[in-house]
Amino acid sequence: MSIVLAFSGGLDTSFCVPYLRETYGEPVYTVTVNTGGLTEAAIAEIQTLAQRLGAADHFTIDGRHDLFRDHLSYLIKGNVLRGGVYPLCVGPERIVQARKVVEVARRLGARAIAHGSTGAGNDQVRFDVALRILADDLEILTPIRELGLSREAATAYLKERGIEVPEKKTAYSINRGLWGTTIGGRETHTSSEPLPDAAYPDTVPPAQAPDTPLELTIAFEQGIPTALDGETLDPVTLIERLNRLGAAHGVGRGIHVGDTILGIKGRVGFEAPAALILITAHRELEKIVLTRWQRYQKDHLADFYGMLLHEGQYFDPVMRDIEAFLDSSQQTVTGTVRVRLFKGHIEVLGCDSPYSLLDTKVATYGEQNRLWDGRDAQGFTRIYGVQALLAARARQSAASYETNQTAA
């Protein structure tokens, strides 16, 4: 029998390798799922570390395309920003990572799956819920949560076994991914302090960004980004390129305050250039091709979808229902959007679509049009406010009655 461990190469999962092996007397296999943000050098370092820790074998799996297909595509289609700010950088990654770890566990015939989440955050819930649904017959082991270990205790445990874990290079906790990077530190434990420029690992400070703006043209087909400046790209490559371009212009920084799954308030910094550029562009394209009621319903459903995804409820059947709605809504979301990046700002310059409802051959806002004449408009305005007019008259009548009763 064996144990499969979701392995990031950080202190907590590094502790888990020798601890699980010694505690259960079984081989431990480590799995790193690359959901973005890992260089080839970083992947090699993680594999070397796993071997030094005593892993029976180590597996590196590229989960970026799965992440886009199953999750990010719907976050774009829904223009999902939690709290109107945060582009869900982390939550979807955990679903992909859990799925890939289970696939390895099945292939190896493992009896248990382990992860290094603590008992304080959202990730423990995301992993546990996903693993129970995907592999309810396998035991879930969570040494860090069960032992309540401090970083100092985990470091000492590894040092006793001759394993030195590199000290954190900064005072901030950094989690890089395809859809963005999250940043936690002293300031995010307060509700008032901003993160300093030095805390953001990849984006330049907006004030230090180039003095010349960068203009880009993004093409969408049925809601999916397909090309950048006329060059057709697969979505993962397009996102990675936008992350680099946006970072160089100080785009994508932010801080989000919201409710954690466990019910307390949390605050996190992030930098997500590609996510914010794509959502800004996609939302503008939708404005010219969708009806007002399509957009109204999308806003409500997409907000609910983002909440459930963030809170580890991806496998609830309602998520497939909402995805079906989002897919249907994107049938005409095809066209190009021109954006300008300048010192941390994203500005939409304009967009074009063969499905545009803003057709100057039919009507021009504020001027004459071919769909109705002045008499039609006059009749419409009389009818349009009838219910409010009747309500106002009813209130006036009631007020007059009460005044007469009082006088009598």
C-alpha positions as CSV (number, residue, x, y, z in Angstrom):
1,M,0.0,0.0,0.0
2,S,1.1,3.6,-0.5
3,I,0.3,7.2,0.1
4,V,0.1,9.9,-2.6
5,L,0.9,13.5,-1.4
6,A,-0.1,16.7,-3.2
7,F,3.4,18.3,-3.1
8,S,4.2,22.0,-3.5
9,G,7.8,22.0,-2.3
10,G,7.0,24.3,0.6
11,L,7.7,23.7,4.2
12,D,4.4,22.1,5.1
13,T,4.4,19.5,2.3
14,S,8.1,18.9,2.8
15,F,7.4,18.0,6.4
16,C,4.7,15.6,5.2
17,V,7.0,13.3,3.2
18,P,9.2,11.9,6.0
19,Y,6.4,12.2,8.6
20,L,4.0,10.1,6.5
21,R,6.6,7.5,5.6
22,E,7.8,7.1,9.2
23,T,4.3,7.2,10.8
24,Y,2.6,4.8,8.4
25,G,5.5,2.7,7.2
26,E,4.4,3.1,3.6
27,P,6.1,4.6,0.5
28,V,5.1,8.1,-0.2
29,Y,4.6,9.3,-3.8
30,T,4.7,13.1,-4.4
31,V,2.7,14.9,-7.1
32,T,3.1,18.5,-8.2
33,V,0.4,19.8,-10.5
34,N,1.6,22.9,-12.5
35,T,-1.4,25.2,-12.7
36,G,0.8,28.0,-13.8
37,G,3.6,30.1,-12.4
38,L,6.2,27.3,-12.3
39,T,9.3,27.7,-14.4
40,E,11.3,24.7,-15.6
41,A,14.0,25.5,-13.0
42,A,11.4,25.6,-10.2
43,I,9.9,22.2,-11.4
44,A,13.4,20.7,-11.3
45,E,14.0,22.1,-7.8
46,I,10.8,20.6,-6.5
47,Q,11.6,17.2,-8.0
48,T,15.0,17.2,-6.5
49,L,13.6,18.2,-3.1
50,A,11.1,15.4,-3.2
51,Q,13.8,12.9,-3.8
52,R,15.9,14.3,-0.9
53,L,13.0,14.0,1.4
54,G,12.6,10.3,0.6
55,A,9.7,10.2,-1.8
56,A,9.4,6.8,-3.6
57,D,8.8,8.7,-6.8
58,H,7.8,12.1,-7.9
59,F,5.3,13.1,-10.6
60,T,5.0,16.5,-12.3
61,I,1.7,17.1,-14.2
62,D,0.8,20.0,-16.4
63,G,-2.7,21.1,-15.4
64,R,-2.8,24.5,-17.1
65,H,-4.9,23.5,-20.0
66,D,-7.4,21.6,-17.8
67,L,-7.5,24.7,-15.6
68,F,-8.5,26.9,-18.5
69,R,-10.9,24.4,-20.1
70,D,-12.8,23.5,-17.0
71,H,-12.6,26.7,-15.0
72,L,-11.0,29.9,-16.4
73,S,-13.1,29.8,-19.5
74,Y,-16.2,30.1,-17.4
75,L,-14.7,32.8,-15.2
76,I,-14.2,34.8,-18.5
77,K,-17.6,34.0,-19.8
78,G,-19.1,35.1,-16.5
79,N,-16.8,38.1,-16.0
80,V,-16.3,36.7,-12.5
81,L,-14.7,39.0,-10.0
82,R,-15.3,38.1,-6.3
83,G,-16.4,41.2,-4.5
84,G,-16.1,43.0,-7.9
85,V,-12.4,42.9,-7.4
86,Y,-10.7,39.5,-7.1
87,P,-10.4,37.2,-10.1
88,L,-10.4,33.8,-8.2
89,C,-6.7,33.1,-8.6
90,V,-6.5,30.1,-6.3
91,G,-9.8,28.2,-5.8
92,P,-10.0,26.7,-9.3
93,E,-6.4,25.5,-9.1
94,R,-7.2,23.3,-6.1
95,I,-9.9,21.5,-8.0
96,V,-7.5,20.7,-10.8
97,Q,-4.8,19.6,-8.4
98,A,-7.1,17.4,-6.5
99,R,-8.3,15.7,-9.7
100,K,-4.8,15.0,-11.0
101,V,-3.6,13.7,-7.6
102,V,-6.5,11.3,-7.6
103,E,-5.6,10.1,-11.1
104,V,-2.1,9.3,-9.9
105,A,-3.4,7.6,-6.8
106,R,-5.7,5.4,-8.9
107,R,-2.8,4.5,-11.2
108,L,-0.6,3.5,-8.3
109,G,-3.3,1.7,-6.4
110,A,-2.7,3.9,-3.4
111,R,-4.8,3.6,-0.2
112,A,-4.6,7.2,0.9
113,I,-4.1,10.7,-0.3
114,A,-2.5,13.5,1.7
115,H,-2.3,17.2,1.5
116,G,-0.5,19.9,3.6
117,S,-3.2,22.3,4.3
118,T,-3.5,23.9,7.8
119,G,-6.7,24.0,9.8
120,A,-7.1,27.8,9.3
121,G,-7.7,28.5,5.6
122,N,-9.9,27.8,2.6
123,D,-7.6,25.2,0.9
124,Q,-8.3,22.5,3.4
125,V,-12.0,22.7,2.6
126,R,-11.4,22.7,-1.2
127,F,-9.1,19.7,-1.1
128,D,-11.2,17.7,1.3
129,V,-14.5,18.2,-0.5
130,A,-13.0,17.4,-3.9
131,L,-11.1,14.4,-2.7
132,R,-14.2,12.9,-0.9
133,I,-16.2,13.3,-4.1
134,L,-13.5,12.0,-6.4
135,A,-12.1,9.3,-4.2
136,D,-14.4,8.5,-1.3
137,D,-12.9,5.1,-0.9
138,L,-9.4,6.5,-0.1
139,E,-8.3,7.8,3.3
140,I,-7.5,11.5,3.5
141,L,-4.4,12.4,5.6
142,T,-3.7,15.9,6.7
143,P,-0.7,15.9,9.0
144,I,-0.2,19.7,9.4
145,R,-3.9,20.2,10.3
146,E,-4.0,17.2,12.7
147,L,-0.8,18.1,14.5
148,G,-1.3,21.8,14.5
149,L,2.4,22.3,13.8
150,S,4.1,25.6,13.8
151,R,6.7,26.5,11.1
152,E,9.4,26.3,13.7
153,A,8.4,22.8,14.7
154,A,8.2,21.6,11.1
155,T,11.6,23.1,10.3
156,A,13.2,21.5,13.4
157,Y,11.7,18.1,12.5
158,L,13.3,18.2,9.0
159,K,16.6,19.5,10.4
160,E,16.8,16.5,12.7
161,R,16.7,14.3,9.6
162,G,19.4,16.3,7.8
163,I,17.1,18.2,5.6
164,E,17.5,22.0,5.4
165,V,14.5,23.8,3.9
166,P,15.4,27.1,2.5
167,E,14.3,30.1,4.5
168,K,11.5,32.2,3.0
169,K,13.1,34.9,0.8
170,T,10.5,37.5,1.7
171,A,8.1,38.2,4.6
172,Y,5.2,37.5,2.2
173,S,3.4,34.3,1.3
174,I,3.4,34.0,-2.5
175,N,1.2,31.7,-4.5
176,R,1.7,31.9,-8.3
177,G,-0.7,30.5,-10.8
178,L,-1.9,30.9,-14.4
179,W,-4.8,33.2,-13.4
180,G,-2.8,35.3,-11.0
181,T,-0.6,35.5,-7.9
182,T,-1.9,35.9,-4.4
183,I,0.1,37.7,-1.7
184,G,-0.3,37.5,2.1
185,G,1.7,39.2,4.8
186,R,1.5,41.5,7.8
187,E,-0.5,44.1,6.0
188,T,-3.2,41.7,4.8
189,H,-3.8,40.8,8.5
190,T,-5.2,44.3,8.9
191,S,-8.1,46.0,7.2
192,S,-6.4,49.3,6.6
193,E,-2.8,48.9,5.5
194,P,-1.9,48.6,1.8
195,L,0.8,46.3,0.6
196,P,4.1,47.9,-0.2
197,D,5.4,47.9,-3.8
198,A,8.1,45.4,-2.8
199,A,5.4,42.8,-1.9
200,Y,4.3,42.4,-5.5
201,P,6.7,39.9,-7.1
202,D,6.1,40.4,-10.8
203,T,4.3,43.7,-11.6
204,V,6.2,46.9,-11.7
205,P,4.9,49.8,-9.6
206,P,2.4,51.7,-11.8
207,A,4.3,55.0,-11.2
208,Q,7.5,53.3,-12.6
209,A,5.7,51.7,-15.6
210,P,6.7,52.9,-19.1
211,D,5.6,56.5,-20.1
212,T,4.4,55.1,-23.4
213,P,1.1,53.2,-23.3
214,L,0.7,49.8,-24.8
215,E,-2.3,49.1,-27.1
216,L,-3.5,45.5,-27.7
217,T,-6.2,43.9,-29.8
218,I,-7.8,40.8,-28.3
219,A,-10.0,38.5,-30.4
220,F,-12.8,36.4,-28.9
221,E,-14.8,33.5,-30.4
222,Q,-17.9,32.6,-28.5
223,G,-16.5,34.2,-25.4
224,I,-13.1,32.5,-25.6
225,P,-9.9,34.6,-26.2
226,T,-8.3,33.2,-29.4
227,A,-5.8,35.8,-30.7
228,L,-3.6,38.7,-29.6
229,D,-2.7,41.5,-32.0
230,G,-3.8,39.2,-34.9
231,E,-1.8,36.2,-33.8
232,T,-3.8,33.1,-33.1
233,L,-2.8,31.6,-29.7
234,D,-4.0,28.8,-27.5
235,P,-5.6,30.2,-24.4
236,V,-2.9,29.2,-22.0
237,T,-0.2,30.9,-24.1
238,L,-2.3,34.0,-24.6
239,I,-2.9,34.3,-20.9
240,E,0.8,33.9,-20.1
241,R,1.7,36.5,-22.6
242,L,-0.8,38.9,-21.3
243,N,0.5,38.4,-17.8
244,R,4.0,39.4,-18.9
245,L,2.8,42.4,-20.9
246,G,0.4,43.6,-18.2
247,A,3.0,43.2,-15.5
248,A,5.5,45.4,-17.4
249,H,2.9,48.2,-17.3
250,G,1.9,47.8,-13.7
251,V,-1.5,46.3,-14.5
252,G,-3.4,43.8,-12.3
253,R,-2.6,44.8,-8.7
254,G,-5.3,44.8,-6.0
255,I,-6.4,43.8,-2.5
256,H,-9.6,41.9,-1.8
257,V,-11.5,41.6,1.4
258,G,-14.1,38.9,1.7
259,D,-15.7,36.0,3.6
260,T,-13.7,32.8,4.0
261,I,-15.4,29.4,3.7
262,L,-15.1,29.1,7.5
263,G,-17.1,32.3,8.1
264,I,-14.4,34.8,9.1
265,K,-13.2,37.8,7.1
266,G,-10.0,37.5,5.1
267,R,-7.9,39.9,3.1
268,V,-5.5,39.0,0.3
269,G,-3.3,40.9,-2.1
270,F,-3.1,39.8,-5.7
271,E,-1.6,40.6,-9.1
272,A,-3.5,39.2,-12.1
273,P,-2.8,41.2,-15.2
274,A,-4.2,38.7,-17.8
275,A,-7.4,38.0,-15.8
276,L,-8.3,41.7,-15.4
277,I,-7.4,42.6,-19.0
278,L,-9.5,39.7,-20.4
279,I,-12.5,40.2,-18.1
280,T,-12.5,44.0,-18.9
281,A,-12.3,43.3,-22.6
282,H,-14.8,40.5,-22.6
283,R,-17.3,42.5,-20.6
284,E,-17.2,45.4,-23.0
285,L,-17.7,43.1,-26.0
286,E,-20.8,41.6,-24.3
287,K,-22.2,45.1,-23.9
288,I,-22.6,45.4,-27.7
289,V,-23.8,41.9,-28.5
290,L,-26.1,40.8,-25.6
291,T,-29.5,42.0,-24.7
292,R,-30.0,43.8,-21.4
293,W,-31.8,40.8,-19.9
294,Q,-29.1,38.4,-21.0
295,R,-26.5,40.5,-19.2
296,Y,-28.7,41.0,-16.1
297,Q,-29.2,37.2,-15.7
298,K,-25.6,36.5,-16.4
299,D,-24.4,38.9,-13.7
300,H,-26.5,37.2,-11.0
301,L,-25.7,33.7,-12.1
302,A,-22.0,34.3,-12.6
303,D,-21.6,35.9,-9.2
304,F,-23.2,32.9,-7.6
305,Y,-21.1,30.6,-9.7
306,G,-17.9,32.4,-8.6
307,M,-18.9,32.1,-5.0
308,L,-19.5,28.4,-5.2
309,L,-16.3,27.8,-7.1
310,H,-14.3,29.8,-4.6
311,E,-15.8,27.9,-1.7
312,G,-15.0,24.5,-3.0
313,Q,-18.5,23.6,-4.4
314,Y,-17.5,23.0,-8.0
315,F,-19.0,19.5,-8.0
316,D,-22.5,20.6,-7.1
317,P,-24.8,19.8,-10.1
318,V,-26.0,23.4,-10.1
319,M,-22.6,24.4,-11.5
320,R,-23.1,22.4,-14.6
321,D,-26.5,24.1,-15.0
322,I,-24.9,27.5,-14.8
323,E,-22.2,26.5,-17.2
324,A,-24.8,25.5,-19.7
325,F,-26.4,28.9,-19.4
326,L,-23.0,30.7,-19.8
327,D,-22.2,28.6,-22.9
328,S,-25.5,29.5,-24.4
329,S,-25.1,33.2,-23.7
330,Q,-21.7,33.3,-25.5
331,Q,-23.0,32.2,-28.9
332,T,-22.7,35.8,-30.3
333,V,-19.8,37.0,-28.1
334,T,-17.4,37.0,-31.0
335,G,-15.3,40.0,-32.1
336,T,-12.3,42.1,-31.3
337,V,-11.6,44.5,-28.4
338,R,-8.9,47.1,-28.4
339,V,-7.4,48.0,-25.0
340,R,-4.7,50.4,-23.8
341,L,-2.4,49.6,-20.8
342,F,-0.9,52.6,-19.1
343,K,0.7,52.9,-15.6
344,G,-1.6,50.3,-14.0
345,H,-4.8,51.2,-15.8
346,I,-6.7,49.2,-18.4
347,E,-8.7,51.3,-20.8
348,V,-11.1,49.9,-23.5
349,L,-10.7,51.9,-26.7
350,G,-13.4,50.1,-28.6
351,C,-14.7,46.8,-29.9
352,D,-16.2,45.3,-33.1
353,S,-18.4,42.3,-33.7
354,P,-20.5,40.9,-36.6
355,Y,-23.2,40.5,-33.9
356,S,-23.2,44.0,-32.6
357,L,-26.6,45.4,-31.6
358,L,-25.2,48.9,-31.9
359,D,-26.0,49.3,-35.5
360,T,-25.8,52.8,-36.9
361,K,-27.7,51.7,-40.0
362,V,-30.8,51.1,-37.8
363,A,-30.6,53.6,-35.0
364,T,-28.3,56.1,-33.4
365,Y,-28.8,57.0,-29.8
366,G,-30.3,60.5,-29.3
367,E,-31.1,60.9,-33.0
368,Q,-33.7,59.7,-35.5
369,N,-33.9,56.1,-36.4
370,R,-35.7,53.7,-38.8
371,L,-37.4,51.6,-36.2
372,W,-40.0,54.2,-35.0
373,D,-41.0,57.8,-35.6
374,G,-41.8,60.7,-33.2
375,R,-45.4,59.7,-32.7
376,D,-44.4,56.2,-31.7
377,A,-41.9,57.5,-29.2
378,Q,-44.5,59.9,-27.7
379,G,-47.0,57.1,-27.2
380,F,-44.3,54.9,-25.6
381,T,-43.3,57.5,-23.1
382,R,-46.9,58.0,-22.0
383,I,-47.5,54.3,-21.5
384,Y,-44.0,53.6,-20.0
385,G,-44.6,55.5,-16.8
386,V,-48.3,54.6,-16.3
387,Q,-47.8,52.3,-13.2
388,A,-45.7,54.8,-11.4
389,L,-48.2,57.6,-12.3
390,L,-51.1,55.5,-10.9
391,A,-49.1,54.8,-7.7
392,A,-48.4,58.5,-7.2
393,R,-52.1,59.4,-7.7
394,A,-53.1,56.7,-5.3
395,R,-50.8,58.0,-2.6
396,Q,-52.1,61.6,-3.2
397,S,-55.7,60.4,-2.9
398,A,-54.9,58.5,0.3
399,A,-53.2,61.5,1.8
400,S,-56.1,63.7,1.0
401,Y,-58.5,61.3,2.6
402,E,-56.5,61.1,5.8
403,T,-56.3,64.9,5.9
404,N,-60.1,65.2,5.5
405,Q,-60.6,62.5,8.2
406,T,-58.4,64.4,10.6
407,A,-60.2,67.7,9.9
408,A,-63.5,66.1,10.6
